[in-house]
Amino acid sequence: MNQALFIGGMHKSFNRVPILENISLWCYSGEIIGLFGRNGSGKSTLLKCIYGVIKKDEGQVLIDGKRMTFQKIIREKKIGYLPQNSFLPKEKSVRDLIPLFFPEEAKQDAIFYAPGVHKLEKTRVGKLSLGALRYLEVLFLMNCDHPFLMLDEPFSMIQPLYKERIKELLLSAKKEKGIIITDHYYEDVLTISDRNILVKDRKLIPINSADDLKIAGYLR
Ligand SMILES: Nc1ncnc2c1ncn2[C@@H]1O[C@H](COP(=O)(O)OP(=O)(O)OP(=O)(O)O)[C@@H](O)[C@H]1O
């Protein structure tokens, strides 16, 4: 079912320093939005405010016209969020972790039989390479039933093979989900995104191409 995520009139300051001012943003299922911006421009803050892990000063998050709180987003499984730091327990093996997150056999199979997972089965999460870990996290999120996903730097520091696998997952997931993704690996994002936005001077600016990123001062 097509769904719409709407963020309206969002403001956020830290210690009275404004980071985001009067931010409005839409995301529909079936699209990938690329979110760009210089270090410290407020991309992670925006995602955290939408998800509700940090409190916004003002503004609304609506899904299909219904006002969302952090509790509702979690309870009703509305948004899956990939933070910059890993959320998987380090001491568990990949094989033990899968049934922990996914009791249903069909979901377990979807993950076990995803490309490259079989050979990671016995490895503990803490021993996975950064690329394998990020891939596994994205794979887990894709297999949850959230209509929206927000990913904070899924491509950072990972080898091309895993980047390609993550891109394939995202392109497949967007058939059913709306996805917001932020990463400084802008070329990887631009190859899969449908719309792009730059966070600059506390505001959002629509971006149509890498040239626009130059004009807006994100690239040289
Ligand atoms: N909990 C916090 N307390 C105070 N200031 C914070 C906090 N979190 C973020 N900031 C500040 O808010 C600004 C935006 O940070 P944010 O992490 O959202 O930027 P970003 O665009 O995601 O950067 P990067 O590309 O480096 O990940 C920065 O100046 C940062 O120092």
The ligand as a Gaussian input file, in Angstrom:
#p B3LYP/6-31G(d) Opt

LIG

0 1
 N       23.650000      15.919000      21.038000
 C       24.190000      17.034000      20.552000
 N       24.464000      18.064000      21.375000
 C       24.981000      19.219000      20.890000
 N       25.260000      19.427000      19.592000
 C       25.028000      18.429000      18.744000
 C       24.467000      17.183000      19.169000
 N       24.316000      16.386000      18.087000
 C       24.758000      17.092000      17.034000
 N       25.193000      18.299000      17.421000
 C       25.700000      19.357000      16.544000
 O       24.719000      19.606000      15.550000
 C       25.326000      19.861000      14.285000
 C       24.760000      18.899000      13.267000
 O       25.231000      17.588000      13.567000
 P       24.854000      16.343000      12.692000
 O       25.518000      15.152000      13.305000
 O       23.398000      16.311000      12.514000
 O       25.551000      16.694000      11.307000
 P       25.702000      15.817000       9.996000
 O       25.248000      16.657000       8.861000
 O       25.022000      14.502000      10.176000
 O       27.275000      15.635000       9.937000
 P       28.194000      14.433000       9.366000
 O       28.149000      14.549000       7.874000
 O       29.562000      14.771000       9.909000
 O       27.678000      13.130000       9.895000
 C       26.828000      19.745000      14.516000
 O       27.345000      21.040000      14.736000
 C       26.940000      18.908000      15.781000
 O       28.111000      19.209000      16.479000

